[in-house]
Structures are given as C-alpha cells and as structure tokens.
Amino acid sequence: MTSPGSSSASLDPGTRRMLLRFAPMIYGPTLLFGLGEGALLPLLPVIAAAQGASVAQAALIASVIVVARMIGNLPAGWIVTRIGERYTMAIAGVLALAGGFGILFAPNLAVLAVAVFGIGLCASAFGLARHAFMTTRVPLAYRARALSVLGGSFRLGMFVGPFVSAVLLTVFGGESATVWFFIAMLAALILLVLVGRDPEEELRSEGALPTDKRPRIEDDVADDTGESTTGSIPLPEERGVFRTMWQFRGVLARLGLTTATLSAVRQARVYLLPLWGVSLMLDAEAIALIVGITGALEFALFYTSGQVMDRWGRVWAAVPSMVLMGGAFAGLAFTHNLSGAIGWFIVAAVIVGIGNGVSSGILMTIGADVAPPDNPAPFLGSWRLLTDAGGAASPLLIAGVTALASLPVATAVIGAIGLFGAIGFWRFVPRYIPHPPQPKRR
C-alpha cells in the first residue's frame, strides 16, 4: 500500500492514468503558456524602454498584464459559459497570438500597452477555462492532485522561461527572438487544444467515469447566506456572472477573501525577498541564487500539496502553508539589524519556498470544491477575481507601508496577513468543504 507521503513515482495506476489523460489537453498547453509568458514578462520593461519609455512608464506597461488578468475574470466566466472551455482556450490563444505580434511590431508605447493588456485578458480567459474544465471533469478523489499538477506545470514554465529568454538573448542579441518564442509557444498551444481528444471521453470509454457528463444536483436551490454546507451549493439553472456573485456572497466573502490573503502573501514574496536582499546590500548574484533556491523548492513540492489535500483534506495544506509563510515573514521583520541577518534571510526564504510549495494548486482546488458543479465558470470568474485582487494589492501595500514606515514593518504586515489567513482557512475550509473521499486502491 502506498504511504501518504509517497512521491509521484508511486502513484496508483488510476491516478497516473487520470493525470496522463489531461496532459495533451490541459497540462501541455499550460506548460507552453507558462514557458512563453515566463520568457516574455522579464523583457517587457526592456521592450518598453526601447520604445522610449521612462522607467516609470516601463514599470506601468509591465504591470498592465497583472491588471488585465484581474479584470478579465468576470467576462471570461461569461464566455466560458456560452462557448465552452475548449473553444475559449483556443480563442484566447489566438487573440494572445495577435497580442504577441502587436508587441513585436508595436510602433509606439500606446500600441504596446494595448497588446500587453490584451495578452493579460487572454491569459485570464485561458486560465479560467482550464479551471472550469478540470472542475467538471476530474473526480473529487483526484481533484487536488490533478490541479496541483496543473499549477506545477505553469510553475515549471514560469521557472524555465526566463532561462530560455537569456539563451535567446545571448544567441540572437535582441528581444524580438523572445517575442517570437512566445508566439511559437502560443501556436503550439492552440494546436494542442484543438486537436487533442477530450480526456473525459477517453476515461469514460474505459469505464473510469460515469456516463453522465455532469454531476447530478438537487432540484432546489437556496441562496448562499453563509450557513454551513457540506460542499458546493447547487445551481441547476444557468445564471449570469453578477447573479452568481450574489448567490454565493457568503462563501465568496468568507472563504474567497481568505484565499485572497494567500494570493497576497504569495505575490509579496516576489517583491519582498529581492527587496530584503537589496536592503542587506547583497549583490545581484546572491539575491538571484537565494530567490532561485526558493523557486526550486516551490516547484519540487507541487505534487506533495495535491497528495496532502486529496488524502487528508484541504485544510492540512492551506493552514501549514500560511503558517510557514506568514511566520517566516513575521520573524524576518525582526532580523534586519542582527549580526546574522543574511543567515536569517536565507532561512526565511527557504521556509517561504516550502510554504508556497505545499500550497500548489490550492486556490484552484478550493474554488473547484465550492463551485456549482453543473456551471462553474461564472462562479470561478468571481473566485479568481478575488484571488487576483489579493495578489495585485500586495505590491501596492508593500510600497505604501515601506514609504510610510520601513521595509521591516511592511514585512511584518505581510506576515500578519499570512497568519490571519491561516485562521481563516482553519475556520472556513471545514465549514464549506467536506473531507475528500479516498481513491480506491488497485
């Protein structure tokens, strides 16, 4: 019998088959998108500067993609509901392809900003379509592992992408090669999405899934007023995005805002760790090495998160993750002037990497757990809007608190948010999400 802590090499055959079926349709395109985006994002300020942008303008153009991702979630939910996940992913890929050409041939900063904004909108639609697809196709017993692999696929792409960009810059000597690489990844993504067979049909033909496409739900629907439930609140009829937001106001206000704190702490690490290294007067190579170790830990642990959530419940990944990251940032805030400040910085960075690694896929998994099973896209649009808003607010909070007080105070605030989020997960996850059933051993 496989132990709870076993690695992906010891997957039971049912899980392995389940995950492999999603590779051509979901994991492959996700990896390709992550590779392209990971290669392109670091060069956006450089491309903007080549168009004559100031430092502030270059930073603004680079941040446009984050804003577009956030505001694109609601219309993406509407689109997925009407044309389906596969066509949404394909259309988003085509439009992002047009955005790539826009970046390549932009005559001025305005066109460049529009192209970047369009790519952000498409990334939001593509991400929501993947999320909705997995929500309706993956059996509950495998859900966390399947979504953790999805998150790991994207993390791998984002991790490797900058290195690909560095190689392309060295070989070709210009940013256009990276943009062409982004375009090539999108073209391959579109091809996979359009020609890949629906894994749901493959699994059903093998008898691994029931013949009913959607889970059966009850006939009666009640508004989500925040009372305790044992899973997602049924929603049998098609409803608009804003009506769905009102219907699920209780879970969005409680569990949704709690997951926004996780998104905020995750995004904070991207800014806080390099800033902390700079404040300790470390050179760029040392900072890059420490941050790289953190990223490697995050990627190495992505499947562990899925195992923990599927076998012991979502709360056992969410709470430790927030305690580790929140505690690391809170403790780091008091080490800046100590004699061993650099050592404490390395320890904190490692703990943050472990904490983020064991939460891989958790935002998508919890969202899928509480989404209406027959039509999850409108709800997931609202869910992803909250989580993206948490991530977008984090750098603004860090900048504001640092300007008003100091970097250690900003770090302490992020730590407090993480610990507060841990309390929220401990309270609300058992309230809304039942312990997942165990997959049968074969």
Disulfide bonds with the S-S distance in Angstrom:
none
